[in-house]
Amino acid sequence: MQQTDPVINKVLHLKEENTTKPPRHKLSGFEMGVKILCTMWDSLYVDSGGILHRKTQSPTTSDEIIQLVVPTEIRKQILDHFHNNRLAGHLGREKTLSLIKKKYFWPGMSKDIRLWCQKCDMCAKLKPGPGKGKSPLVSNLVNGPLDRIAIDIMGPLPETREGNLYIMVVGDYFTKWKEAYAIPNHNALTVADKLVNEFICRFGVPKTIHTDQGREFESELFSNLCSLLNIEKTRTAPYRPYSDGMVERFNRSLQTMLSSFVNDNRNDWDEHLPYVLMGYRASVHESTKCSPNLLMFGREVQFPLDVSVGYPPCSPEPVCPTFYVEWLKQAMRNAHQFAFEHLKVAATRQKKYYDRGLKPRTYKIGQWVWRWYPPTANKNLDQGWTGPYLVIKKMGYVNYQIQKSENSPIVNVHVDHLKPHEGDCPRTSWLRTSVIDDTASDSGSSNSEQLEDVPDLVDVSFPVPAPDSPVPQRTRTGRVVKPREIYSP
């Protein structure tokens, strides 16, 4: 094998023809591998069988070790044995390198081992590697009450005397108004009935409903309900609750409030639910700087203590109903404008803190990727990354469509749950070449076509940075590091 190797064969001939290291000008026409081996001229020797070896000192002891100069033909076999084999255990680059260096050597060995470990499919599935990504926050501002509402199911909780196990939470993105209904189950019929009879009949039809991918929200019944009432339905990406963060954060607050008043058996939480909601709606929200009562009704509600104490002596006398209606309209407009301005400020602040330590990633149509799958990642001795998948389509800034095989279903995933497949292509792509070329040419010319599939993710009135834009360098506290200004006359 050494005789047929294009690099080692030339070194063997040089060893036969020269007793000392050849001068540099004599090696000018040789490959880089030959030049690297010739730099170790004194440590190379040919044994009685005509095989080239290298003498070197052990890094841990003072003993001399003999390394076989490995020809290209068997390098993959050695890498497979010392990394993929059960005796090797898929160790990392440094440990694999230390195992191989005990007996073998070839030019560029360190780089080859690094690429071998990087392209290993089993290591990509089991080890964090680059880890999950982190894309810039995409804010979506709303302009008024019921522009968008979010629905989520909290539970199961301890069963109450009325047989309730779950809480259906409905929240308005603009006013931050929250409704919570105790329900015995969360099937599609129960959820749709509560939404129509308790929320829509009282507050009106919302423009958009945003939910997670629960079965009750993805059912045909719920889809027909939205179609009948002309409601746009959007959803989060799989295992990505961040875009539904408003109700997810409220769930935590609601649990804290209920746990303060429930009995020892925790089976009377549905009795306390309306009262804690009344207190929440009367409190000022951090984002709007207004209470949900004020933004939804145009006034603050009276508490029992307020009625007992009475109204302030300086309160105005009742005026003409027509004048009061006009005054209330103007007050509502002022309150909504005030809340909208503070929502923009809150969105900027939230984006500033979220965008710390970004790891943005972009993928091309037809590229192979790994997918982070929490159900298996949270199990012992299981694989967190699954795949590989083929990127089928890019949907907006942060969502992609991927497919595991030509006949498997297409999955919508968030870009942070993907990482590139570094190994060899596992199978032939089933996408047409024309589709890949057209997508690649359109990706740099226009972003409007990419946003047609995800109107719920991007608000064109709010500036969103491009995924490939440079990430600003920040200090540990989050402040942007400005570039140094160099004086110039």
C-alpha positions as CSV (number, residue, x, y, z in Angstrom):
1,M,0.0,0.0,0.0
2,Q,2.9,2.4,0.7
3,Q,4.4,1.6,-2.7
4,T,1.2,2.6,-4.4
5,D,0.5,5.7,-2.3
6,P,1.5,8.8,-4.3
7,V,3.1,10.6,-1.3
8,I,4.7,7.8,0.7
9,N,6.1,6.2,-2.5
10,K,8.1,9.3,-3.3
11,V,9.4,9.5,0.2
12,L,10.6,5.9,0.0
13,H,12.5,6.7,-3.2
14,L,14.1,9.8,-1.6
15,K,15.2,7.6,1.4
16,E,16.8,5.2,-1.0
17,E,18.6,7.9,-3.0
18,N,19.7,10.2,-0.2
19,T,21.4,9.6,3.1
20,T,20.7,13.1,4.3
21,K,17.8,15.4,4.0
22,P,17.3,16.6,0.4
23,P,17.7,20.4,-0.2
24,R,14.6,22.6,-0.5
25,H,15.0,23.2,-4.3
26,K,15.0,19.5,-4.9
27,L,11.5,19.2,-3.3
28,S,9.9,22.2,-5.1
29,G,7.9,20.0,-7.5
30,F,6.6,17.5,-4.9
31,E,3.2,17.5,-3.2
32,M,2.7,19.1,0.2
33,G,2.6,15.7,1.9
34,V,6.0,14.9,0.7
35,K,7.4,18.2,2.0
36,I,5.8,17.6,5.4
37,L,7.3,14.1,5.7
38,C,10.7,15.4,4.6
39,T,10.7,18.0,7.5
40,M,10.8,14.9,9.7
41,W,13.7,13.3,7.8
42,D,15.8,12.3,10.7
43,S,12.8,10.6,12.5
44,L,11.8,8.6,9.4
45,Y,13.3,5.2,8.7
46,V,12.6,2.2,6.5
47,D,12.6,-1.2,8.2
48,S,13.9,-4.5,6.8
49,G,10.6,-5.1,5.1
50,G,10.7,-1.8,3.2
51,I,7.9,-0.2,5.3
52,L,8.3,3.5,6.3
53,H,8.0,4.3,10.0
54,R,8.4,7.4,12.2
55,K,10.2,7.6,15.5
56,T,8.9,10.1,18.1
57,Q,8.7,10.6,21.8
58,S,5.6,9.8,23.8
59,P,3.9,13.0,25.1
60,T,3.2,11.5,28.5
61,T,6.4,9.5,29.1
62,S,10.0,9.7,27.9
63,D,9.7,6.4,26.0
64,E,10.2,6.3,22.3
65,I,7.3,5.1,20.2
66,I,7.2,3.9,16.6
67,Q,4.5,5.1,14.3
68,L,3.5,3.5,11.0
69,V,3.3,6.1,8.2
70,V,-0.2,5.2,7.0
71,P,-1.1,5.1,3.3
72,T,-4.3,6.8,2.1
73,E,-5.9,3.4,1.4
74,I,-6.4,2.3,5.0
75,R,-6.8,5.7,6.8
76,K,-10.6,5.5,6.8
77,Q,-10.4,2.0,8.3
78,I,-8.1,3.3,11.1
79,L,-10.4,6.2,11.8
80,D,-13.5,4.0,11.9
81,H,-11.8,1.6,14.3
82,F,-10.5,4.2,16.7
83,H,-13.7,6.4,16.7
84,N,-16.8,4.5,15.5
85,N,-16.0,1.1,17.0
86,R,-17.6,0.1,20.3
87,L,-14.1,-0.1,21.8
88,A,-13.6,3.5,21.0
89,G,-17.0,4.8,22.1
90,H,-17.3,7.8,19.7
91,L,-14.9,9.9,21.7
92,G,-14.0,13.5,20.7
93,R,-11.2,14.7,18.5
94,E,-8.5,15.0,21.1
95,K,-9.0,11.6,22.6
96,T,-9.3,10.0,19.2
97,L,-6.1,11.7,18.1
98,S,-4.2,10.5,21.2
99,L,-5.3,6.9,20.5
100,I,-4.2,7.0,16.9
101,K,-0.9,8.8,17.5
102,K,0.3,5.9,19.6
103,K,0.9,3.8,16.6
104,Y,0.1,5.7,13.4
105,F,1.0,8.9,11.6
106,W,0.2,10.6,8.3
107,P,0.4,14.2,7.1
108,G,-2.6,16.2,8.0
109,M,-3.7,13.6,10.5
110,S,-5.1,16.1,13.1
111,K,-7.3,17.8,10.5
112,D,-8.6,14.5,9.1
113,I,-9.6,13.3,12.6
114,R,-11.3,16.6,13.3
115,L,-13.3,16.3,10.1
116,W,-14.1,12.6,10.7
117,C,-15.5,13.4,14.2
118,Q,-17.4,16.4,12.8
119,K,-19.0,14.4,10.1
120,C,-19.9,11.4,12.3
121,D,-23.7,11.0,12.2
122,M,-23.9,9.3,15.6
123,C,-21.9,12.1,17.3
124,A,-24.2,14.7,15.6
125,K,-27.2,12.9,17.1
126,L,-25.9,12.4,20.6
127,K,-23.6,15.3,21.3
128,P,-24.6,18.9,21.6
129,G,-22.0,20.0,19.1
130,P,-22.8,23.6,18.1
131,G,-26.0,23.3,20.2
132,K,-29.3,24.9,19.4
133,G,-29.3,28.2,17.6
134,K,-30.6,31.5,18.7
135,S,-32.1,33.8,16.1
136,P,-32.9,37.5,16.7
137,L,-36.3,38.2,18.2
138,V,-39.0,39.1,15.7
139,S,-41.6,41.3,17.3
140,N,-45.1,41.6,16.1
141,L,-47.0,44.6,17.3
142,V,-50.8,44.9,17.3
143,N,-52.8,48.0,16.8
144,G,-55.9,47.6,18.9
145,P,-58.1,45.3,21.1
146,L,-58.8,41.9,19.7
147,D,-56.4,42.3,16.8
148,R,-54.9,39.0,18.1
149,I,-55.7,36.8,21.0
150,A,-53.8,33.8,22.3
151,I,-55.3,30.6,23.7
152,D,-53.6,28.0,25.9
153,I,-54.5,25.1,28.1
154,M,-53.0,24.8,31.6
155,G,-53.1,21.5,33.4
156,P,-53.9,18.9,34.5
157,L,-54.5,20.3,37.9
158,P,-55.9,18.6,41.0
159,E,-59.6,17.6,40.3
160,T,-62.1,20.0,42.0
161,R,-65.5,19.2,43.4
162,E,-67.0,20.3,40.1
163,G,-64.8,17.8,38.2
164,N,-62.6,20.5,36.6
165,L,-59.0,19.5,35.7
166,Y,-57.8,22.2,33.3
167,I,-57.8,25.9,32.8
168,M,-58.4,27.4,29.4
169,V,-56.6,30.8,29.2
170,V,-57.5,33.4,26.7
171,G,-55.4,36.6,26.4
172,D,-55.6,39.7,24.3
173,Y,-52.2,40.9,22.9
174,F,-53.0,44.6,23.0
175,T,-55.0,45.2,26.2
176,K,-53.3,42.3,28.1
177,W,-56.9,41.3,29.2
178,K,-56.9,37.7,30.4
179,E,-59.8,35.3,30.7
180,A,-59.5,31.8,32.4
181,Y,-62.2,29.2,32.3
182,A,-62.2,26.0,34.4
183,I,-63.0,23.0,32.2
184,P,-63.2,19.2,32.9
185,N,-61.3,18.3,29.6
186,H,-59.7,20.1,26.7
187,N,-61.2,18.4,23.7
188,A,-62.1,20.4,20.6
189,L,-65.8,20.7,21.5
190,T,-65.2,22.0,25.0
191,V,-62.6,24.5,23.9
192,A,-64.7,25.8,21.0
193,D,-67.9,26.0,23.2
194,K,-66.1,28.1,25.9
195,L,-64.5,30.4,23.3
196,V,-67.7,31.2,21.5
197,N,-70.2,31.3,24.5
198,E,-67.9,32.9,27.1
199,F,-65.5,35.1,25.2
200,I,-66.7,35.9,21.6
201,C,-70.3,36.5,22.6
202,R,-69.1,38.9,25.3
203,F,-66.2,40.8,23.7
204,G,-66.6,40.2,20.0
205,V,-64.9,38.3,17.2
206,P,-61.1,38.6,17.2
207,K,-59.1,39.1,13.9
208,T,-56.5,36.4,14.7
209,I,-56.2,33.5,17.1
210,H,-52.7,32.3,18.0
211,T,-52.3,28.9,19.7
212,D,-49.8,26.1,20.1
213,Q,-50.1,22.8,18.1
214,G,-52.5,21.1,20.6
215,R,-54.9,18.6,19.0
216,E,-57.9,20.7,20.2
217,F,-56.6,23.7,18.2
218,E,-55.6,21.8,15.1
219,S,-58.9,19.8,14.9
220,E,-61.3,20.1,12.0
221,L,-64.0,21.6,14.4
222,F,-61.8,24.4,15.5
223,S,-60.7,25.1,11.9
224,N,-64.3,25.3,10.7
225,L,-65.1,27.6,13.6
226,C,-62.4,30.0,12.5
227,S,-63.5,29.8,8.9
228,L,-67.1,30.4,9.8
229,L,-66.3,33.5,11.8
230,N,-63.6,34.7,9.4
231,I,-60.8,34.4,11.9
232,E,-57.2,34.0,10.9
233,K,-55.6,31.1,12.7
234,T,-51.9,30.9,13.4
235,R,-49.8,28.6,15.5
236,T,-46.4,28.2,17.1
237,A,-43.6,26.0,15.7
238,P,-43.3,22.5,17.2
239,Y,-41.8,22.5,20.7
240,R,-41.3,26.3,20.4
241,P,-43.6,28.0,23.0
242,Y,-41.7,31.3,22.8
243,S,-44.1,32.8,20.2
244,D,-47.0,32.1,22.6
245,G,-45.1,33.7,25.5
246,M,-47.8,36.1,26.6
247,V,-50.1,33.3,27.9
248,E,-47.3,31.1,28.9
249,R,-46.0,33.8,31.2
250,F,-49.5,34.4,32.5
251,N,-49.9,30.7,33.4
252,R,-47.0,31.0,35.8
253,S,-48.5,34.1,37.4
254,L,-51.9,32.5,37.6
255,Q,-50.5,29.4,39.3
256,T,-48.7,31.6,41.9
257,M,-51.9,33.5,42.7
258,L,-54.0,30.4,43.0
259,S,-51.5,28.6,45.1
260,S,-51.8,31.4,47.7
261,F,-55.5,30.7,48.3
262,V,-56.3,27.1,47.7
263,N,-57.0,24.7,50.5
264,D,-54.6,21.9,51.7
265,N,-56.0,19.5,49.2
266,R,-55.7,22.1,46.3
267,N,-59.1,21.0,45.0
268,D,-61.0,24.3,45.2
269,W,-58.9,26.4,42.8
270,D,-61.8,26.9,40.4
271,E,-63.7,28.8,43.2
272,H,-60.8,31.3,43.5
273,L,-60.3,31.8,39.8
274,P,-62.7,34.7,39.1
275,Y,-61.4,36.7,42.1
276,V,-57.7,36.5,41.3
277,L,-58.5,37.4,37.7
278,M,-60.2,40.5,38.9
279,G,-57.1,41.6,40.8
280,Y,-54.9,40.8,37.8
281,R,-57.0,42.9,35.4
282,A,-56.9,45.9,37.8
283,S,-53.1,45.9,38.1
284,V,-50.9,48.0,35.7
285,H,-49.2,45.8,33.1
286,E,-45.4,46.3,32.6
287,S,-45.6,46.6,28.8
288,T,-48.6,48.9,28.4
289,K,-48.2,50.9,31.6
290,C,-52.0,50.7,31.9
291,S,-54.4,48.2,33.5
292,P,-56.3,45.8,31.2
293,N,-59.6,47.2,32.7
294,L,-58.7,50.7,31.4
295,L,-57.8,49.5,27.9
296,M,-60.7,47.2,27.5
297,F,-63.5,49.2,29.2
298,G,-62.1,52.8,29.3
299,R,-62.4,52.9,33.1
300,E,-61.1,51.3,36.2
301,V,-63.5,48.9,38.1
302,Q,-64.5,49.5,41.7
303,F,-63.3,47.2,44.4
304,P,-65.5,46.4,47.4
305,L,-63.5,48.7,49.6
306,D,-63.9,51.5,47.1
307,V,-67.7,51.2,47.4
308,S,-67.6,51.1,51.2
309,V,-65.4,54.2,51.5
310,G,-67.3,56.1,48.8
311,Y,-66.3,58.3,46.0
312,P,-63.8,61.2,46.5
313,P,-65.5,64.5,47.4
314,C,-64.0,66.1,44.3
315,S,-65.5,63.6,41.8
316,P,-67.4,65.3,39.0
317,E,-71.2,65.3,38.9
318,P,-73.0,63.2,36.3
319,V,-73.1,65.0,32.9
320,C,-75.1,64.7,29.7
321,P,-75.0,61.1,28.4
322,T,-74.0,62.3,24.9
323,F,-71.2,64.4,26.2
324,Y,-70.0,61.4,28.3
325,V,-70.0,59.1,25.3
326,E,-67.8,61.5,23.3
327,W,-65.5,62.0,26.2
328,L,-65.2,58.3,26.7
329,K,-64.3,57.8,23.0
330,Q,-61.6,60.4,23.3
331,A,-60.3,58.9,26.5
332,M,-60.2,55.4,24.9
333,R,-58.3,56.8,21.9
334,N,-55.8,58.5,24.2
335,A,-55.3,55.4,26.4
336,H,-54.9,53.1,23.3
337,Q,-52.3,55.5,21.8
338,F,-50.5,55.7,25.1
339,A,-50.5,51.9,25.4
340,F,-49.3,51.4,21.8
341,E,-46.3,53.7,22.3
342,H,-45.3,51.8,25.4
343,L,-45.8,48.5,23.6
344,K,-43.2,49.6,21.1
345,V,-40.8,50.6,23.9
346,A,-41.4,47.3,25.6
347,A,-40.8,45.4,22.4
348,T,-37.5,47.2,21.8
349,R,-36.4,46.4,25.4
350,Q,-37.4,42.8,25.1
351,K,-35.5,42.4,21.9
352,K,-32.4,44.0,23.4
353,Y,-32.3,41.5,26.2
354,Y,-33.3,38.5,24.1
355,D,-30.7,39.1,21.4
356,R,-27.8,38.6,23.8
357,G,-25.5,35.8,22.7
358,L,-27.1,35.2,19.3
359,K,-26.2,32.2,17.2
360,P,-28.2,32.9,14.0
361,R,-28.3,30.3,11.3
362,T,-29.6,30.2,7.8
363,Y,-30.1,27.2,5.4
364,K,-30.5,26.8,1.7
365,I,-33.2,24.8,0.0
366,G,-31.9,21.3,-0.6
367,Q,-29.5,21.4,2.3
368,W,-29.4,18.5,4.8
369,V,-29.9,19.3,8.5
370,W,-30.4,17.7,11.9
371,R,-33.5,18.4,13.9
372,W,-33.6,18.9,17.7
373,Y,-36.4,16.7,19.1
374,P,-37.2,17.3,22.8
375,P,-39.3,14.1,23.3
376,T,-36.2,12.0,22.7
377,A,-33.7,14.5,24.1
378,N,-35.2,14.4,27.6
379,K,-34.9,10.6,27.8
380,N,-31.9,8.8,29.2
381,L,-29.7,7.0,26.6
382,D,-31.7,8.5,23.8
383,Q,-30.7,10.8,20.9
384,G,-31.6,14.5,21.0
385,W,-31.0,15.2,17.3
386,T,-32.9,13.3,14.7
387,G,-32.6,13.0,11.0
388,P,-31.1,14.0,8.7
389,Y,-33.8,16.0,7.1
390,L,-33.9,17.9,3.8
391,V,-34.8,21.6,3.7
392,I,-37.9,21.9,1.5
393,K,-38.9,25.6,1.9
394,K,-38.0,28.7,3.9
395,M,-41.0,30.4,5.5
396,G,-40.2,33.9,6.6
397,Y,-37.3,34.7,8.8
398,V,-37.3,31.9,11.4
399,N,-39.4,28.9,10.1
400,Y,-38.4,26.2,7.7
401,Q,-40.2,23.2,6.2
402,I,-38.2,20.0,6.3
403,Q,-38.8,16.4,5.2
404,K,-37.1,13.2,6.3
405,S,-37.9,11.2,3.1
406,E,-39.7,11.7,-0.1
407,N,-42.9,10.0,1.2
408,S,-42.8,11.3,4.8
409,P,-44.8,14.3,6.0
410,I,-43.4,17.8,5.7
411,V,-42.7,19.3,9.1
412,N,-42.6,23.0,10.0
413,V,-39.8,23.8,12.5
414,H,-38.1,26.8,14.0
415,V,-34.6,27.5,12.7
416,D,-33.2,27.3,16.3
417,H,-34.0,23.6,16.3
418,L,-31.9,22.9,13.3
419,K,-28.1,22.4,12.8
420,P,-26.3,21.6,9.5
421,H,-25.5,18.0,8.6
422,E,-21.7,17.9,8.2
423,G,-21.4,14.4,6.9
424,D,-21.7,12.9,3.4
425,C,-25.2,13.2,1.8
426,P,-27.1,10.2,3.2
427,R,-29.3,9.8,0.2
428,T,-30.1,11.5,-3.1
429,S,-32.2,14.7,-2.9
430,W,-35.7,14.3,-4.3
431,L,-36.1,18.0,-5.0
432,R,-36.0,19.2,-8.6
433,T,-32.9,21.1,-9.5
434,S,-35.0,23.9,-11.0
435,V,-36.7,24.4,-7.6
436,I,-33.4,24.8,-5.8
437,D,-32.0,27.1,-8.4
438,D,-35.1,29.3,-8.5
439,T,-35.2,29.5,-4.7
440,A,-31.5,30.4,-4.5
441,S,-31.9,33.2,-7.1
442,D,-35.0,34.6,-5.4
443,S,-33.6,34.6,-1.9
444,G,-31.3,37.5,-2.6
445,S,-33.6,39.6,-4.6
446,S,-36.9,39.8,-2.7
447,N,-38.0,39.0,0.8
448,S,-41.7,39.8,0.2
449,E,-42.4,36.4,-1.4
450,Q,-40.9,34.6,1.6
451,L,-43.2,36.4,4.0
452,E,-46.4,35.5,2.3
453,D,-46.6,32.2,4.2
454,V,-46.2,33.6,7.7
455,P,-48.2,36.9,8.1
456,D,-48.4,36.2,11.8
457,L,-44.6,36.3,12.4
458,V,-43.6,39.6,10.9
459,D,-45.1,43.0,11.3
460,V,-43.9,45.2,8.4
461,S,-44.4,48.3,10.6
462,F,-41.7,47.2,13.0
463,P,-38.1,47.0,11.9
464,V,-36.7,43.5,11.8
465,P,-33.0,42.9,11.1
466,A,-32.0,40.5,8.4
467,P,-30.8,37.1,9.5
468,D,-27.4,37.7,7.9
469,S,-26.9,41.1,9.4
470,P,-23.8,41.4,11.7
471,V,-24.5,40.7,15.4
472,P,-23.5,43.7,17.5
473,Q,-20.9,43.1,20.2
474,R,-22.2,43.5,23.7
475,T,-20.8,43.8,27.2
476,R,-21.7,41.4,30.0
477,T,-24.5,43.8,31.0
478,G,-25.9,43.9,27.5
479,R,-24.7,47.4,26.4
480,V,-23.6,47.6,22.7
481,V,-19.8,48.1,22.3
482,K,-19.3,51.0,20.0
483,P,-16.3,50.9,17.6
484,R,-13.4,53.0,18.6
485,E,-13.3,56.4,16.8
486,I,-9.8,57.1,15.3
487,Y,-8.8,60.7,15.2
488,S,-8.2,62.0,11.7
489,P,-7.4,65.6,10.8
